[in-house]
Structures are given as structure tokens and as C-alpha cells.
Amino acid sequence: MLNLNGITVRLGGRVILDGATAALPPGSRVGLIGRNGAGKSTMVRVVAGLLEPDDGSADMPKGARIGYIAQEAPSGEMTPFDTVLAADVERAALMHESETTEDTDRLGDVYERLIAIDAYTAPARAAQILLGLGFDEHMQQQPLDSFSGGWKMRVALAALLFSQPDLLLLDEPSNHLDLEAVMWLEDFLKTYKATIVVVSHERDFLNNVVDHILHLQGGKITLYPGGYDAFERQRAERLAQIEAARANQAVQREKLQSYIAKNSARASTAKQAQSRQKMLAKMQPIAESYNDPSLSFDFPDPTELRPPLITLDMASVGYGDTPILKRLNLRLDPDDRIAMLGRNGNGKTTLARLLAAQLAPMDGDMTSSGKMKVGYFTQYQVEELDTDDSPLEHMTHVMKGASPAAVRAQLGRFGFSGDKATTKVGKLSGGERARLALALITRDAPHMLILDEPTNHLDVDAREALVQALNAYTGAVILVSHDRHMVELTADRLVLVDEGTAREFDGSLDDYIAFVLKGDGPKEAKAKKADKKASAAARERDQELRKTVRDLEGETAKLHAERSAIDRAMFDPSGAEPRYATMSMSDLAIRRAEVQARLEHTEARWLKASEALEGVAA
């Protein structure tokens, strides 16, 4: 069992953890979640013994081994295979002793212990873990220094998993992984015997792996049973109770203040008024449920273009004289939502750069609409933002000739208003920088968004907001992401980049998962050419239905946002949006009822259209 006892941490004069207390059951798999900057990594470092808290402690049973990935990736001439094997320190020491000791009695003890820890199957286990994380047999034998930083971090993760600690601490383990490796990791962690604490912002990963959620907010932690969906339900119930209690308290406070104002001056009621004044002074305000008005994504809709946007005909693309992808045959229409599948290194980014016109085809043909504008997001853009400039300065620089109002309007779409617009980028969180990068690439309302791992710096709530914004966006979307939840909710076409080419994957994401984990390709993927032609014809037929579904999803998202804004105005008038700030409570209630009715009608239409689309797909 891991006991967190009143942990308090102050950094730079700011309280990060404030008496955080929880007891984690033995053998539990716990997802540590919270908004960006809440202190999740700080908590993990305290538990790992790398940071001394100002107060409190993290207690484990005596002799328990804690495993945590160091921030610095392994390097040198050792191979990934040897690095992983060396992570089991006891086995490495015993193997060395078995080859050097001359004490026959001791040698017997050594062999007995080697058998007990299953030391002789270790090479096979190490190779299997590396294979699951994307290292084929050849890669396992290459020097560490021949790999990029992301691949080196995979080696560090493999070594940690191989060492089998009693408490496994994982801080955003999927950030350096592709979808295939994430699925393997999920499968591995489901059967892990010891206690796990994992920081993750991926809804599906949390639902599939953990059995408890540890929610960190305002320096406090609360333990919830179940996965992420169960946590959301419980949190929603709790927030509703808090809001009801706040509303009730506000009514009581108003009554007390009214009584005091009317009766303080009268001698006959002055004592009662003083008594109520004391009651009012002792009434502790109930904390407002957490709300972040800056959590905002709103992609400007492009002008209409006739299809297709891009057509590839037997195209090849690569670097220098070396093609990476060949025989590319692909058509992209204005309403397409495509997710690229395939392991890192297979060419997904290369194909994305071709579609973004950053690379020219080496062979074959590529035609695109002359008026088409493309917004291309990569992690490099986030990393290359000037830390000394503000979002306002960045946007002013790229929107040359635009009015100050237009510049601020584009920033406002992504939550950068007021002081946030003039805050130096160096003081923004990773999620805020990602939002700024998205604001910059969409400044001219592109017809196509190409998003290469857009969620790496976003927490769960921000990812959900991004999903809603993408579904409301009317242009084409090309997505490269290991976040299964995002892929499932935004993509209706899957393209597999593998074996030096890219082709339609004629199946669902669940089919692809089965294909990766079990080697069972979907029936659709094995269809004959005649079946593929029929599938293409069906896609043409259901194109209008898919557009209807997306339009309704966008309308639903906007109605949900409007309802939330009305609720905020009703419960917290000081935080109300300007359009609702002057409305009375009765007018707000009437408006909310109208929005609710429209929402129910829209959701009913969406359900009907979705069922029709499923019928066509079947």
C-alpha cells in the first residue's frame, strides 16, 4: 500500500501540493490526473523520493522497490537489448557472480536465486518488451546513440518495465509512443502484478488500464474508484452538489443581509441583528467548482472549394534521392476526416509534409486546388515559439496588415484574451503553447488542417475541447495521433502507412487494434479488388450523410457551450460572459430552456443521421 500523508510542497513561493492525503490499495492501478500545472509531476517526484516535501510523507512497505523513469534518456554505445537486461540489477550481479566466484557453496546459492527470479528467460522477456515498444530485432542491437531522443525514452521505458518494481511510476508514458506501442503498453499494464501510478491525459488509456483515479486539484487529492469515465460521472455528481450548496448558501446569505439591514437600527431587534451578523461572519464560502474560461478552441471555417482538394496518382515522396513512400493513390475532399495509422518511422510525417506542400512528389502526379490553404501543426512549432514574445506579438507578426481587433479576435478564439494575450510565452504552460501554435496556423481559415500529434501537451479536458472544435470545423482534417479517443471521435477514414506506401484501411479502429495485437486483419482489409471498388462507391453515397452528421455534431457542441455559459451566469454572475451579464435570473432560465430544447432536437437529428450512416456502412 502507498500512503500519501499530508504532503505539502511549495515551489517559488507558490503552494503546489497542500496537505495532499490518500491511501492507495495494494496492487491497484491508479491514474493520477489533473489540469496542466496542477502538480502531477511534483507528486510523482515526491513519491519517487526525488523531491523532499515541505511537510508530510509518502510511505511504502519497508524494502519495496520503486521504479521511475529518469528525465535524462539513456545514451552511449550499449544496445537497447543490453540496456534493458542491465535494468534488473540483481540478475546482472548474480550472473556476474556465477561466472567469477570460486566458492562452490556460494555458487549453489547463486544458481538457486537465479532460478527463483526466472533469470534465464530474461533475454526473451527483454526482447519481447522492446518489440512491443517498436524495436525490431535489428534495432535492438544498434547503439543507443544511433537513436533519436524519443526512441531513447522508449528504451528507458522498456528497462523500467523489465525491472518489475513493486511500485511502478509512469509520467505520461505515451508521449513518445505511436498508437501501436500505446496499445501494447495497455495490454502489458493490465496484467502487471504490482502497484502502478500513471500520469496520463488519454481517456481510453485510463479506462483500459487503471482501476482508480487520483484527482489532483487546488493542491488536494481525491481518490475515486473505477476508470476515467466512472470518475467523470462521480465528479459531475459532486460538482452538482457543490453548485446546489453554493446556490442555497447564497439565498441564506441574502436573507441574513436583508434582515441585518432592516433591523440593525431598531432597539427591539438590534440584538437579533447582531446575532445574525455573527452568523454571517462565520459562514464560510463554499468553493466554486473549477472552471477555466481560457480552455478554448474555435477553428475559423474556410470558404467553400469544389472537391477534390488533393489527388495523388502513383506518387512517390522522400528525401534527397531516396523515396520513403511509393505508389501513393489518394483523394482528399473538403469534408474528409482522415486518421493516419502506422508505427513511427513508417512515413506518416513524410506523407503529411507532402500533403502540406512542404515536400514535392519525386514521381507520379499530385494535383491540388489552387485556392486551397493548409494549416499544418507539429510539435516543432510549439518548441520553436519565441519565449520572449507574447501571443499578441506572435499573432501580430504573422497577421501582417490585419487590424488589432482582427488579431485579438483570432487569439480570443483560442482563449488568449486580456492579460493572457500579453503574457510572455516563456511563462505559458505546454498546453497553452500548443493552443497558441494552433491559433497561429489557422489565422487565415485554412481549408485543410494537418495535425501531427496535437495532444501531447494537452490535459483530458483540453483534449475533449479540441475534439469538439474539430467536429465543429467545416474543413478537411488529417490527423496523426496516438490518442485513440480523439481518432475515434474525429476520423471517418483510416489510412495505413506501412510497407513503403499508404492505403485505405477498410475497417474500424477496433479492427486495427485486433490486427496489431493479434495479427487478425479485418475481413474488409482482405477484400478483393471488386470489394474495394464497391467500398469506394459506398463512400461516395454516404458522403452527404457524413457531412450532415458532422454539421450536427458542430451544432451540438456549440449548444453545449452556450448552455454551460448560461449555467455559469446563473451560478456565478461575476464570471458571466458579457452577453449574459445583464440578463435577469428569469430571462436566463427562459433562455436555458430554449437552448435545451434546441439541443435535444439537434441530438435527435444527429442520432437519426448516425443510424442512417451506420446502415450505409453495413
Buried (B, 14 or more C-beta within 10 A) or exposed (E): EBEBBEBBBBEEEEBBBBBBBBEBBEEBBBBBBBBBBBBBBBBBBBBBEEBEBEEBEBBBEEEBBBBBBEEEBBBEEBBBBEBBBBBBEEBBEBBEBBEEBEEEEEBEEBEEBBEEBEBEEBEEBBBBBBBBBBBEEEBBEBEBEEBEEBBBBBBBBBBBBBBBBBBBBBBBBBBBBBBBBBBBBBBBBEEBEBBBBBBBBBBBBBBBBBBBBBBBBEBEBBBBEBBBEBBBEBBEEBBEEBBEEBEEBBEEBEEBEEBBEEBBEEEEBEEBBEEBBEBBEEEEEBEBBBEEEBBBBBBBEBEEBEBBBBBBBEBBBBEEEEBBBBBBBBBBBBBBBBBBBBBBBBBBBBBBBBBBEBBEBBEBEBEBBEEBBBBBBBBEBBEEBEEEBBBBBBBBEBBEEBEEEEBBBBBBBBBBBEEBBEBEBEEBBBBBBBBBBBBBBBBBBBBBBBBBBBBBBBBBBBBBBBBBBBBBBBBBBBBBBBBBBBBBBBBBBBBBBBEBBBBBBBBBBEBBBBBBBEEEBBEBBEBEEEEBEEBEEEBEEBBEBBBBBBBBBBBBBBBBBBBEBBBBBBBBBEEBEEEBEEBEEEEBEEBBEEBEEBBEEBBEBBEEBBEBBEEEBE
